[in-house]
Amino acid sequence: MQPAPTHAKARMRVEEVTTLDGLRSIASEWEELWERSDSATPFQRPQWIVPWCRHFGPEDPWVLVARHEGRMTGLAPLFVHRPRDSVRVVSILGHGVTDHLDLLMEPALEQVVTGAFLGHLERQASRWDLCDFEQLRPASPLAWMPLPQGWSEEIEVQEICPVVTLPPSAGDLLRVLPLAVRRKLRYYGNLARKGGPASFEIADRETLPAHLDALFRLRAASAAASRAQTRWGYGEGGGLAASSRIESFYGEAIDALLARGSVRLCALRLCGTIVSSVLLVLGHGRAHCCLGGSDPAFDRLSPGLLTIGFALEEAIRAGARELDFLRDDVLSRDAWGAQDRANRRRRFRHGQLATAMREA
């Protein structure tokens, strides 16, 4: 990372946006900043974060906007909540259902923008007690930037996100996949075609509601069959109210991203019925495998494996150089030759609180 120019540090200004309407009012320049930031994920776009705020978020977000000579150069989508006792915790919007959380920053200004945000947090120390930043990618400046003097911190490894490197063309995919996967794709593909009409589909704006309904149904069926407890609220101990709210959020966010060409909702239809679905969210040469599920009644045909294979091809056709399986616990992801990447969690306390805790 290149050092930021001195004049940029001197002229960096931080503003606060504390309402949902305020977030909507800056959505256009927020999206422009995302387009300029090659390292950003789709989960830092307004199309993802604004729906999250509507369905899960606080009444008063605490979003910090960095500007240099009037131009938006950074956005820290934060909020303050009290998950336990009276501790005021600062977290990143999208918390809970999002696999990669982070700040959004102008390329070549990541260090100075992160420093400006930390400086603002230091000046506003009376408004919070603990910053708890989860699901940070290893390269995120928020995961490694030095803190102001006197602050204390804890860093730990969180979930593993397996990542598959993709070849330049879909025609090359089979040649780079592990031999065992290639054999399974051929075997189960032939078996599915012998069982009746079989076809892959991709949802468009018109068919999206039906495809989302199928995805949610198959997601629940997969989780129940494996007795998986997921962040969706499906599986043992899951609640219908929680899952309904999550489905509403995904429906709104995916519709907004699909309108911008950043979604591929892939499905396998057998004998007229969708039996497997995989949701890809795309951005900056990367595909993120958000959700998936398949009908346990068709397990003998491995529909999930077939649909992931098709989704990999679609990711390549969309220009993706890699596919991130994220931290999903339902998708079959272990056999694709993926390399593990570990998210980080960084918690820190400002100097006043750190001193008080040491003296207690």
Residue pairs with C-beta under 8 A, 6 or more apart in sequence:
1 108
1 110
1 111
1 141
2 108
3 111
4 108
4 109
4 111
4 112
8 68
8 109
8 112
9 112
9 115
9 116
11 68
11 69
12 66
12 67
12 68
12 73
12 112
12 113
12 116
13 66
13 67
13 68
14 64
14 65
14 66
14 67
14 116
14 117
14 119
14 120
15 64
15 65
15 67
16 62
16 63
16 64
16 65
17 23
17 26
17 61
17 63
17 64
17 65
18 60
18 61
18 62
18 63
19 60
19 61
20 50
20 53
20 54
20 57
20 61
22 63
23 30
23 46
23 49
23 50
23 53
23 61
23 63
24 46
24 50
26 65
26 72
27 46
27 50
29 72
30 45
30 46
30 72
30 75
30 104
31 45
31 46
31 47
32 72
33 72
33 73
33 74
33 75
33 104
33 106
34 40
34 44
34 45
34 46
34 104
36 106
36 107
37 44
37 104
37 105
37 106
37 107
37 284
38 107
38 284
38 285
39 107
39 139
39 284
40 102
40 104
40 283
40 284
41 100
41 102
41 283
41 284
41 286
41 288
42 48
42 257
42 262
42 281
42 282
42 283
42 288
43 49
43 94
43 98
43 99
43 100
43 101
43 281
43 288
44 75
44 77
44 102
44 103
44 104
45 257
45 262
45 283
47 253
47 256
47 257
47 260
47 262
48 94
48 98
48 253
48 256
48 257
49 77
49 93
49 94
51 249
51 252
51 253
51 256
52 93
52 94
52 97
52 98
52 249
52 253
53 61
53 93
54 249
54 252
55 245
55 246
55 248
55 249
55 252
56 96
56 97
56 245
56 249
57 79
57 93
58 79
58 80
58 81
60 79
61 77
61 78
61 79
61 93
62 78
62 79
62 80
62 90
63 75
63 76
63 77
63 78
63 93
64 74
64 75
64 76
64 78
64 117
64 120
65 72
65 74
65 75
65 76
66 72
66 73
66 74
66 75
66 76
66 105
66 113
66 116
66 117
67 73
68 106
68 109
73 105
73 106
73 109
73 113
74 103
74 104
74 105
74 106
74 109
74 113
74 114
74 116
74 117
75 103
75 104
75 105
76 92
76 103
76 104
76 117
77 92
77 93
77 94
77 103
77 104
78 90
78 91
78 92
78 93
79 90
79 91
79 93
80 88
80 89
80 90
80 127
80 128
81 88
81 89
81 91
82 88
82 89
83 89
87 129
87 130
88 127
88 128
88 129
88 130
89 128
89 129
89 130
89 131
89 132
90 121
90 128
90 130
90 131
90 132
91 131
91 132
91 133
91 134
92 101
92 102
92 133
92 134
94 101
95 101
95 134
96 231
97 231
97 232
97 246
97 249
98 135
99 135
99 159
99 161
99 288
99 290
99 324
99 326
99 327
99 328
99 343
100 135
100 136
100 137
100 161
100 288
100 324
100 326
100 343
101 133
101 134
101 135
101 136
102 136
102 137
102 140
102 142
103 113
103 114
103 117
103 140
103 141
103 142
105 113
105 114
105 141
106 113
110 141
111 141
111 145
114 141
114 142
114 145
115 145
118 145
118 147
118 148
119 148
121 128
121 131
121 350
122 148
122 350
122 351
125 350
125 351
125 352
125 353
128 350
129 349
129 353
130 347
130 348
130 349
130 353
131 346
131 347
131 348
131 349
132 345
132 347
133 142
133 143
133 345
133 346
133 347
134 158
134 343
134 345
135 158
135 159
135 327
135 343
135 345
136 142
136 143
136 343
136 344
136 345
136 346
137 143
137 341
137 343
137 344
138 341
138 342
138 343
138 344
140 344
142 346
143 155
143 344
143 346
147 153
147 348
148 350
148 351
149 351
150 350
150 351
150 354
150 355
151 348
151 349
151 350
151 351
151 354
152 348
152 349
152 354
152 357
153 346
153 347
153 348
153 349
154 346
154 347
154 348
155 344
155 345
155 346
155 347
156 344
156 345
157 342
157 343
157 344
157 345
158 342
158 343
158 344
158 345
159 327
159 342
159 343
160 327
160 340
160 341
160 342
160 343
161 324
161 325
161 326
161 327
161 340
161 341
161 342
161 343
162 324
162 325
162 333
162 334
162 336
162 338
162 339
162 340
162 341
163 322
163 323
163 324
163 325
163 338
163 339
163 340
163 341
164 312
164 322
164 323
164 325
164 336
164 337
164 338
164 339
165 176
165 321
165 322
165 339
166 173
166 287
166 312
166 315
166 316
166 320
166 321
166 322
166 323
167 173
167 175
167 176
167 316
168 316
169 316
170 313
170 316
170 317
173 309
173 312
173 313
173 316
174 182
174 185
176 337
177 185
177 336
177 337
178 335
178 336
178 337
180 335
181 305
181 309
181 335
181 336
181 337
184 302
184 305
184 335
185 305
185 306
185 309
188 301
188 302
188 305
188 306
189 306
191 300
191 301
192 198
192 268
192 270
192 301
192 303
192 306
195 270
195 271
195 301
196 270
196 271
197 269
197 270
197 271
197 272
198 268
198 269
198 270
199 268
199 269
200 266
200 267
200 268
200 269
200 307
200 310
201 207
201 211
201 266
201 267
201 268
201 269
201 274
202 264
202 265
202 266
202 267
202 314
203 210
203 211
203 212
203 258
203 263
203 265
203 267
204 258
205 255
205 258
205 259
208 254
208 255
208 258
208 265
209 251
211 265
211 267
211 274
211 277
212 247
212 250
212 251
212 254
212 265
214 267
214 274
214 277
215 265
215 267
215 277
215 279
215 291
215 292
215 293
216 243
216 247
216 250
217 293
218 274
218 275
218 276
218 277
218 292
218 293
218 294
218 295
219 232
219 234
219 277
219 291
219 292
219 293
219 330
220 234
220 243
220 293
221 293
221 294
221 295
221 296
222 228
222 292
222 293
222 294
222 296
222 304
222 330
223 230
223 232
223 234
223 235
223 238
223 293
223 330
224 234
224 235
225 296
226 235
226 330
227 235
227 236
228 234
228 235
228 329
228 330
229 235
229 236
229 237
229 238
230 238
230 329
230 330
232 238
232 242
232 243
232 246
233 239
233 242
233 243
233 246
234 243
250 291
254 263
254 265
254 279
254 281
257 263
257 281
258 265
261 282
262 281
262 282
262 283
263 279
263 280
263 281
263 282
264 279
264 280
264 282
264 287
264 311
264 314
264 315
264 318
265 277
265 278
265 279
265 280
266 277
266 278
266 279
266 280
266 307
266 310
266 311
266 314
267 274
267 276
267 277
267 278
267 307
268 274
268 275
268 276
268 277
268 294
268 303
268 306
268 307
268 310
269 275
270 298
270 301
270 303
273 295
275 294
275 295
275 297
275 298
275 301
275 303
276 292
276 293
276 294
276 295
276 298
276 303
276 304
276 306
276 307
277 291
277 292
277 293
277 294
277 307
278 289
278 291
278 292
278 304
278 307
278 308
278 310
278 311
278 331
279 289
279 290
279 291
279 292
280 287
280 288
280 289
280 290
280 311
280 314
280 315
280 318
280 323
281 287
281 288
281 290
282 288
282 315
282 318
282 319
282 320
285 319
285 320
285 321
285 322
286 320
286 321
286 322
286 323
286 324
287 311
287 315
287 318
287 320
287 322
287 323
287 324
288 323
288 324
288 326
289 308
289 311
289 323
289 324
289 325
289 326
289 328
289 331
289 333
290 326
290 328
291 328
291 330
291 331
292 304
292 307
292 308
292 328
292 330
292 331
293 304
293 330
294 303
294 304
294 307
295 303
304 331
304 332
305 332
305 335
308 331
308 332
308 333
308 336
311 323
312 323
312 336
315 323
324 341
325 331
325 333
325 336
325 338
327 343
349 357
